[in-house]
């Protein structure tokens, strides 16, 4: 791997993570190529998992949480009849028994049961903090931890293939969903128990793994630069306020500007751009009387 010698780039990089690597491994590999440019990611994938990992480069690290909040789509498989300590195939086996024959009607009913707004208890082996300590650190010390269920949204739980004891499915879910826990709970619903056998992230919001570059193809800085989506392209899905030169200066100093009437019903994130197309900031809309203002939350230019 050849280092960049110093680059000034900002944007997002769509990477197809291979199995066996942690998300941090991928970040560290790209960081080594383009240091001292900052690199972060928008959602951890376990070593077992493959698929889309969005890396934020340079000033785009400031929008990591914005991208992380998007819905995600995964293709996963559950192995019925096997319970493990980590709820995936790589964990120590706690229980193993024949899954038996399960009618497709029961399988589809279980998928419907987990569709919609549901409460999910995070797994013991997770990054959730308890008293400032990650749950997985406590679990490795065999300390019992009490994790409260969290509300998540499963927009789609679609059975793709049934080859018992394995079932493959596609799930579209909200931020904070643990697919391995979903596999475990799904197996319990079918009366057999289960663990996650495989996992591939297909998309995050509008970004697809089909547009990602395999990590193995990132051998030098130029490979990163040519694949980075610049900020205007990365944030093209957001409503955008086009500023005058005077308004641009106010935005860069964290000051609000009038947004105009067309944004009255919008409550999500909004971007603001300069006359030359540069993305200046992302922010929220506020109302004062009859007027709507854009209030920058994250300034992305200088």
Residue pairs with C-beta under 8 A, 6 or more apart in sequence:
1 29
1 32
1 33
1 219
1 220
2 33
2 219
2 220
2 221
3 32
3 33
3 34
3 35
3 221
4 33
4 34
4 35
4 37
4 221
4 224
5 221
6 36
7 34
7 37
7 221
7 225
8 37
8 58
9 34
9 37
9 57
9 58
9 224
9 225
9 228
10 57
10 58
10 59
10 60
10 230
10 231
10 300
11 57
11 58
11 60
11 228
11 229
11 230
11 231
11 233
11 234
12 54
12 55
12 56
12 57
12 60
12 67
12 207
12 228
12 229
12 234
13 30
13 54
13 55
13 57
13 213
13 224
13 227
13 228
13 229
14 52
14 53
14 54
14 55
14 207
14 209
14 211
14 212
14 213
14 227
14 229
15 26
15 30
15 52
15 53
15 54
15 55
15 212
15 213
15 214
15 215
15 218
16 50
16 51
16 52
16 53
16 209
16 212
16 213
16 214
16 215
17 23
17 26
17 45
17 49
17 50
17 51
17 52
17 53
17 215
18 50
18 214
18 215
18 216
19 47
19 48
19 49
19 50
20 47
21 47
21 215
22 44
22 46
22 47
23 41
23 43
23 44
23 45
23 53
26 41
26 53
26 55
26 215
27 39
27 40
27 41
27 55
29 215
29 218
30 39
30 55
30 57
30 218
30 224
31 37
31 39
33 218
33 220
33 221
33 223
33 224
34 57
34 221
34 224
34 225
37 57
37 58
38 57
38 58
38 61
39 55
39 56
39 57
39 61
40 55
40 56
40 61
40 64
41 53
41 54
41 55
41 56
41 64
42 53
42 54
42 55
42 56
42 64
42 65
42 67
42 68
42 204
43 53
43 54
43 68
43 72
43 175
43 204
44 127
45 51
45 53
45 199
45 201
46 88
46 180
46 199
47 90
48 88
48 89
48 90
48 196
48 198
48 199
49 199
49 200
49 201
50 199
50 200
50 201
51 74
51 199
51 200
51 201
51 202
51 209
51 212
52 201
52 202
52 203
52 204
52 207
52 208
52 209
52 212
53 201
53 212
54 67
54 204
54 207
56 62
56 63
56 64
56 67
57 224
57 228
59 231
59 300
59 301
60 231
60 234
60 300
62 298
62 299
62 300
63 234
63 235
63 282
63 298
63 300
66 269
66 282
66 298
67 204
67 205
68 175
69 175
70 175
70 204
70 205
70 206
71 153
71 155
71 172
71 173
71 174
71 175
71 204
71 205
72 172
72 173
72 174
72 175
72 177
72 201
72 203
72 204
73 156
73 170
73 171
73 172
73 173
73 201
73 202
73 203
74 170
74 171
74 173
74 179
74 199
74 200
74 201
74 202
75 160
75 168
75 169
75 170
75 199
75 200
75 202
76 168
76 169
76 170
76 171
76 179
76 182
76 183
76 196
76 197
76 198
76 199
76 200
77 166
77 167
77 168
77 169
77 196
77 197
77 198
78 166
78 167
78 169
78 183
78 186
78 187
78 194
78 195
78 196
78 197
79 89
79 165
79 166
79 194
79 195
79 196
79 197
80 99
80 102
80 164
80 165
80 166
80 167
80 187
80 190
80 192
80 193
80 194
81 96
81 97
81 98
81 99
81 165
81 187
81 192
81 193
81 194
82 89
82 93
82 95
82 96
82 165
82 193
82 194
82 195
83 93
83 94
83 95
83 96
83 184
83 187
83 193
83 194
83 195
84 90
84 91
84 92
84 93
84 94
84 195
85 91
85 92
85 93
85 94
85 124
85 125
85 139
86 92
86 123
86 125
86 180
87 123
87 125
87 178
87 180
87 181
87 183
87 184
87 195
87 196
88 180
88 183
88 195
88 196
88 197
88 199
89 195
89 196
89 197
89 198
91 125
91 195
95 193
97 192
97 193
98 165
99 164
99 165
99 190
99 192
100 192
101 164
102 164
102 190
102 192
104 159
104 162
106 190
107 159
107 162
107 167
107 190
108 159
110 186
110 189
110 190
111 157
111 158
111 159
111 169
111 186
112 157
113 189
114 154
114 157
114 182
114 185
114 186
114 189
115 154
115 155
115 156
115 157
116 153
116 154
117 151
117 152
117 153
118 151
118 152
118 153
118 154
119 149
119 150
119 151
119 152
120 149
120 150
120 151
120 152
120 177
120 178
120 181
120 182
120 185
121 147
121 148
121 149
121 150
121 181
122 128
122 135
122 147
122 150
122 178
122 181
123 135
123 147
123 178
123 180
123 181
123 184
124 135
124 136
124 138
124 139
124 145
124 147
125 135
125 136
125 139
125 140
126 134
126 135
126 136
126 147
126 178
127 134
127 135
127 136
128 134
128 135
128 147
129 135
130 138
130 145
130 146
130 147
135 145
135 147
138 145
139 145
150 176
152 173
152 174
152 176
152 177
153 173
153 174
154 171
154 172
154 173
154 174
154 177
154 182
155 172
155 173
155 174
156 170
156 171
156 172
157 169
157 170
157 171
158 169
158 170
158 171
159 167
159 168
159 169
160 168
160 169
160 170
161 167
161 168
162 168
165 192
166 197
167 186
170 202
171 177
171 179
171 182
173 179
173 182
179 196
179 199
180 195
180 196
180 199
183 194
183 195
183 196
183 197
184 193
184 194
184 195
184 196
186 194
187 193
187 194
187 195
188 194
200 209
201 209
202 208
202 209
203 209
205 237
206 237
213 223
213 227
217 223
218 224
218 227
231 278
231 279
231 300
232 273
232 277
232 278
232 279
235 271
235 279
235 282
238 268
238 269
238 270
238 271
238 282
239 263
239 266
239 268
239 270
239 271
240 270
240 271
240 272
240 273
241 257
241 259
241 260
241 263
241 270
241 271
241 272
241 273
241 294
242 272
242 273
242 275
243 251
243 257
243 272
243 273
243 274
243 275
243 280
244 275
245 274
245 275
247 257
247 272
248 274
248 275
248 280
250 256
250 257
251 257
251 272
251 280
251 281
251 294
251 296
251 299
252 280
252 281
252 299
252 301
252 302
254 296
254 299
255 296
256 286
256 293
256 294
256 295
256 296
257 272
257 293
257 294
258 291
258 292
258 293
258 294
259 270
259 285
259 292
259 293
259 294
260 292
261 292
263 270
263 285
263 292
263 294
264 292
266 285
267 284
267 285
269 282
269 283
269 284
270 282
270 283
270 284
270 285
270 294
271 279
271 280
271 281
271 282
271 283
272 279
272 280
272 281
272 282
272 283
272 294
272 296
273 279
273 280
274 280
274 301
278 301
279 300
279 301
280 296
280 299
280 300
280 301
281 296
281 297
281 298
281 299
281 300
281 301
282 296
282 297
282 298
282 300
283 294
283 295
283 296
283 297
283 298
284 294
284 295
284 297
285 292
285 293
285 294
285 295
286 292
286 293
286 295
287 293
